[in-house]
C-alpha cells in the first residue's frame, strides 16, 4: 500500500514539474506570440471629429472586426481592411498601420470600441475611447 502511494506521489510530482516547466504564458488569443504587436493598445480621441493612426510592428494581418458596447461590426469587403460603424470607421492604411476615425460625440458619455486584428489564428486588440462633451 505504501509502495503504491509512493509511486503515485512520484508520478504526480514528475507530471507537475513537466507541465510547470513547459507551459508558457500567452499574451494574445491562441498559441502564438504577439505577432501583430500594435505600438499603442489604448488611444483616446477628443469629443469632436477626430482620428488616429496606429502603427504595428508586423505585417500580414487584417481587421477582423470592431466591438462596441452596442454590437459587433464585421469587415464587409474582400480585403478585410475597412469596418464601418454608426460613429466610427476603421481602415487599414498600409501593411503596418490602420486608422480609427470618429464622428463628433455630442453626448456627455464616453464611447468605446475594441478593434480586433487577426493574423492566422492569432488575435490582437486596440481599445479606442472617444470622450464625451
Secondary structure, DSSP 8 states (H G I E B T S, - for coil): -HHHHHHHHHHHHHHHHHHHHH----SSSSS---SS-BS-SEEEE-SSSEEEEEEBS--S-EEEEEEESS-EEE--STT--EEE-SSEEEEEEETTEEEEEE----SSS-EEEEEEEEETTEEEEEEEEE---
